[in-house]
Amino acid sequence: MGDLYRIAGLRKQLEPRILGHPLHYIERLDSTNDWMKKAAEQGAPEGAVILAGEQTRGRGRMGKSWLSPPDRGIYMTVLLRPRWPGGEAGMLSMLAGLAVARALERLRVPSVALKWPNDVIVQGRKIGGVLVETRLEDGRIEFAVLGIGINVRHSADELGPVWEGRATSLLVEGLTVEGDAIVLAALDALAELYQSAKRGDRDAWFTEWSKKRHEGLM
């Protein structure tokens, strides 16, 4: 199927955008969130992104593993430094999930929904998720790492043993989308929502999130 990303071209396309630079790519690492937390502690700027070709210890909420085989999915973490009150950290999970949903819809993926707190659903099955981790300083968010995982090229056989029919991928749904296009769409949507939240315009995207809420059990 070829490489999921064309990193040089992706960096060029991200140059005029709010998020996505610097863009780091590592073929194989343990966790994009762990990598970005270390980078944040060393002063990495807001908007920095790490992409991995494979994660050896990818994880979701409550330490659950996230299936991250080579060249199969989007394994990405974005660094934000919002300086919001610590109590608003949960809002970042909503914002990140909605950004992924918007991105998939713009790429013509049908029936996208969201399940609190961090699942992205397509046709009733999980296709992606977000994991937001924050560090507080004096009661405010010093930085937040927004981990995003999207199943792109996972086959039904690869997903089956782990998720027992509760997960899907773009491939399983019969969709072919380039990895670069997914990354660009996700970062664009995240930038829009983040800028809106910083302006205080949160009601509209909270309503949008609520309309996409998936009530089924996973």
C-alpha positions in Angstrom: 0.0 0.0 0.0 3.0 2.3 0.3 3.9 4.8 3.0 1.1 6.4 4.9 2.8 9.8 4.9 4.9 11.9 2.6 6.6 13.8 5.3 8.5 16.4 3.3 5.4 17.4 1.4 3.3 17.4 4.6 5.7 19.8 6.3 5.5 22.2 3.4 1.7 22.1 3.5 1.7 22.8 7.2 4.0 25.9 7.0 1.1 28.4 6.7 -1.1 26.7 9.2 -1.5 27.4 12.9 -0.7 23.9 14.1 1.8 21.4 12.8 5.2 22.9 13.1 7.6 21.8 14.0 6.4 18.5 12.7 8.4 15.5 14.0 8.2 12.0 12.5 9.6 8.9 14.1 9.2 5.6 12.4 8.9 3.6 15.6 8.5 4.7 19.2 6.7 3.7 22.4 4.1 6.4 22.7 3.5 9.8 20.9 2.0 11.3 24.1 5.0 10.3 26.2 7.4 11.6 23.6 5.6 14.9 23.4 5.4 15.3 27.2 9.2 15.1 27.3 9.4 17.6 24.5 7.0 20.0 26.3 9.1 19.8 29.5 12.1 20.9 27.4 10.3 23.9 26.0 8.7 22.7 22.7 6.4 25.4 21.3 2.6 25.2 21.1 1.6 23.7 17.8 4.4 21.1 17.7 3.3 17.7 16.4 4.8 14.2 16.6 3.7 11.5 14.1 4.8 7.9 14.5 4.8 5.1 11.9 4.3 2.6 14.7 3.8 2.7 18.5 5.0 -0.1 20.7 3.1 1.0 23.8 0.2 3.0 22.3 -2.5 3.6 24.9 -6.0 5.0 25.3 -7.9 6.0 28.3 -7.3 4.2 31.7 -4.2 2.7 30.2 -5.9 0.5 27.7 -3.7 -0.5 24.8 -4.2 1.1 21.4 -3.5 -1.1 18.4 -0.6 0.7 16.6 1.0 -1.6 14.0 3.3 -0.2 11.3 1.9 2.0 8.6 -1.7 1.3 9.5 -3.1 4.3 11.3 -2.6 7.9 12.4 -0.6 8.0 15.6 -0.2 11.6 16.4 0.1 14.0 19.3 -0.3 17.8 19.3 1.1 20.1 22.0 -1.1 23.0 23.2 -0.3 25.6 25.9 -3.7 27.1 26.7 -3.1 28.4 30.2 -6.8 27.7 31.0 -7.9 26.9 34.6 -7.2 23.3 35.4 -10.9 22.5 35.8 -11.3 23.1 32.0 -8.9 20.2 31.1 -11.9 18.0 30.2 -13.0 20.5 27.6 -9.8 19.7 25.6 -11.0 16.0 25.2 -14.3 17.3 23.7 -12.4 19.7 21.5 -10.0 17.0 20.2 -12.7 14.4 19.6 -14.8 16.9 17.7 -11.8 17.9 15.6 -11.3 14.3 14.5 -15.1 14.0 13.8 -15.0 17.2 11.7 -12.0 16.0 9.8 -13.5 12.6 8.9 -16.7 14.2 7.8 -14.8 16.6 5.5 -13.1 13.6 4.0 -16.5 12.2 3.3 -16.6 9.5 6.0 -20.2 8.7 6.7 -22.1 8.4 10.0 -19.4 9.9 12.3 -20.3 10.1 16.0 -18.7 10.7 19.4 -18.8 8.8 22.6 -17.7 10.4 25.8 -15.0 10.9 26.8 -12.7 10.0 24.0 -14.1 7.7 21.3 -14.8 8.5 17.6 -17.4 6.2 16.1 -18.2 5.4 12.5 -21.2 3.2 11.6 -21.6 2.3 15.3 -18.0 1.1 15.6 -14.9 2.7 17.1 -12.5 4.1 14.4 -10.5 6.4 16.5 -9.9 8.0 19.9 -8.2 10.8 21.7 -6.1 10.9 24.9 -5.5 14.2 26.4 -2.9 14.6 29.2 -2.2 17.8 31.0 0.3 19.3 33.4 -0.8 22.0 35.8 1.1 25.0 37.2 -0.5 27.2 39.8 -3.9 25.8 39.0 -3.6 26.4 35.3 -2.8 24.2 32.4 0.9 24.6 31.6 0.6 22.3 28.7 -1.6 19.7 27.2 -0.7 16.8 24.9 -3.6 15.8 22.6 -3.0 12.2 21.4 -5.1 11.2 18.3 -5.4 7.7 17.0 -7.3 6.9 13.8 -7.6 3.4 12.2 -6.8 3.8 8.6 -5.4 0.6 7.0 -6.2 -1.9 9.7 -7.8 -5.0 8.2 -10.8 -6.7 9.8 -8.5 -9.6 10.8 -6.2 -7.2 12.6 -9.0 -5.6 14.5 -11.0 -8.7 15.1 -9.0 -10.4 17.9 -8.7 -7.2 19.9 -12.1 -5.6 19.4 -14.4 -8.4 18.6 -16.3 -6.5 15.9 -16.5 -3.3 18.0 -13.9 -1.4 15.9 -13.5 -0.5 12.3 -11.1 1.3 10.0 -11.3 3.4 6.9 -10.2 0.3 4.9 -12.9 -1.9 6.5 -15.4 0.8 5.6 -14.2 0.7 2.0 -12.6 4.1 2.0 -9.2 5.0 0.7 -7.8 8.2 2.2 -4.2 9.3 2.2 -2.6 9.8 5.6 -1.4 13.3 4.8 -5.0 14.3 4.0 -6.2 13.0 7.4 -3.5 14.8 9.3 -4.1 18.1 7.5 -7.9 17.9 8.0 -7.5 17.0 11.7 -5.0 19.8 12.4 -7.2 22.3 10.5 -10.3 21.3 12.5 -8.4 21.4 15.8 -7.0 24.8 15.1 -10.4 26.2 14.2 -11.9 24.8 17.5 -9.0 25.9 19.6 -9.1 29.4 18.3 -12.8 29.5 18.9 -12.4 28.3 22.4 -9.7 30.8 23.2 -12.1 33.6 22.0 -14.8 32.2 24.4 -17.0 31.1 21.6 -17.7 27.6 23.1 -21.4 27.2 22.9 -21.6 26.5 19.2 -19.1 23.7 19.2 -20.5 22.2 22.5 -23.8 22.0 20.7 -22.1 20.4 17.7 -20.4 17.8 20.0 -23.8 17.1 21.7 -25.5 16.5 18.3 -22.8 13.9 17.4 -23.0 12.1 20.7 -23.3 8.3 20.3 -25.4 6.7 23.1 -24.8 3.1 22.3 -22.6 0.9 24.5 -19.2 -0.1 23.2 
